[in-house]
Amino acid sequence: MATLTTRDGREWMPSYIESIDAEACIGCGRCFKVCGQSVLAPIEKPYDEDEDDDEYGEETASQIMSVADPGACIGCVACARVCAKRAPKHAV
């Protein structure tokens, strides 16, 4: 992977998103909001019988983020910087 430079000449290496850890993601949407390249998109969280029931035994709907367009990623890592759960995973 090539090392690039910022406007003022500092070296910078992009780190492109590979996946979102579905177990860690809480679906808050912070990464979705900060990404200016439309790389991420919300999807319905895979159903887990033990976790997705509310106090009355009813299934609760929830969403998590997914990598919808990985080719659009510019490697800025903004999504990882705003994620409290460290769900976005990037190439090293």
C-alpha positions as CSV (number, residue, x, y, z in Angstrom):
1,M,0.0,0.0,0.0
2,A,1.4,3.4,-0.9
3,T,2.1,6.1,1.6
4,L,0.5,9.4,0.7
5,T,1.0,12.9,1.9
6,T,-1.3,15.5,3.4
7,R,-1.6,19.0,2.1
8,D,1.3,20.1,4.3
9,G,3.5,17.2,3.4
10,R,3.0,14.9,6.3
11,E,3.0,11.2,5.5
12,W,-0.3,9.4,5.7
13,M,-1.3,5.9,4.9
14,P,-4.9,5.1,4.2
15,S,-6.5,2.2,6.1
16,Y,-9.5,0.8,4.2
17,I,-12.5,-0.7,6.0
18,E,-12.9,-4.4,5.7
19,S,-15.9,-5.2,7.9
20,I,-18.1,-4.3,10.8
21,D,-18.0,-6.6,13.9
22,A,-21.7,-7.5,14.2
23,E,-21.2,-8.6,17.8
24,A,-19.7,-5.3,18.9
25,C,-21.9,-3.0,16.8
26,I,-24.8,-1.4,18.8
27,G,-26.3,0.3,15.8
28,C,-25.9,3.9,17.1
29,G,-25.2,5.2,13.6
30,R,-22.2,7.4,14.4
31,C,-20.0,5.8,11.8
32,F,-22.8,6.1,9.2
33,K,-23.2,9.8,9.9
34,V,-19.4,10.6,9.8
35,C,-18.7,8.7,6.5
36,G,-18.9,11.2,3.7
37,Q,-18.4,8.4,1.0
38,S,-21.6,6.4,1.7
39,V,-19.5,3.3,2.5
40,L,-21.7,2.1,5.4
41,A,-25.4,1.3,5.6
42,P,-27.8,0.0,8.3
43,I,-29.0,-3.5,8.1
44,E,-31.3,-5.6,10.4
45,K,-29.4,-7.2,13.1
46,P,-29.3,-11.0,12.8
47,Y,-31.8,-12.5,15.2
48,D,-30.5,-14.1,18.3
49,E,-33.2,-15.8,20.4
50,D,-31.3,-15.1,23.7
51,E,-30.5,-11.4,23.1
52,D,-33.3,-9.9,21.0
53,D,-36.3,-10.6,23.3
54,D,-37.6,-7.8,25.5
55,E,-39.0,-8.3,29.0
56,Y,-42.2,-9.7,27.6
57,G,-40.6,-12.3,25.3
58,E,-41.3,-10.3,22.2
59,E,-38.7,-9.9,19.5
60,T,-37.2,-6.4,19.4
61,A,-36.1,-4.9,16.1
62,S,-32.6,-3.5,15.9
63,Q,-30.1,-2.5,13.3
64,I,-26.4,-2.6,13.0
65,M,-24.1,-1.2,10.4
66,S,-22.7,-3.0,7.4
67,V,-20.1,-2.2,4.7
68,A,-22.3,-1.5,1.8
69,D,-19.8,-0.1,-0.7
70,P,-16.2,-1.0,0.3
71,G,-14.8,0.4,-2.9
72,A,-15.9,3.9,-2.0
73,C,-13.8,3.9,1.2
74,I,-11.0,6.5,1.1
75,G,-9.2,5.1,4.1
76,C,-9.7,8.0,6.4
77,V,-10.7,5.8,9.4
78,A,-13.3,8.4,10.6
79,C,-15.7,5.6,11.3
80,A,-13.4,3.9,13.7
81,R,-12.5,7.1,15.5
82,V,-16.2,7.8,16.4
83,C,-17.0,4.2,17.3
84,A,-17.1,3.6,21.1
85,K,-17.3,-0.2,20.5
86,R,-14.5,-0.5,18.0
87,A,-16.7,-2.3,15.6
88,P,-15.2,-1.1,12.2
89,K,-12.3,-3.3,11.2
90,H,-9.7,-1.9,8.8
91,A,-6.9,-3.4,6.7
92,V,-3.5,-3.1,8.4
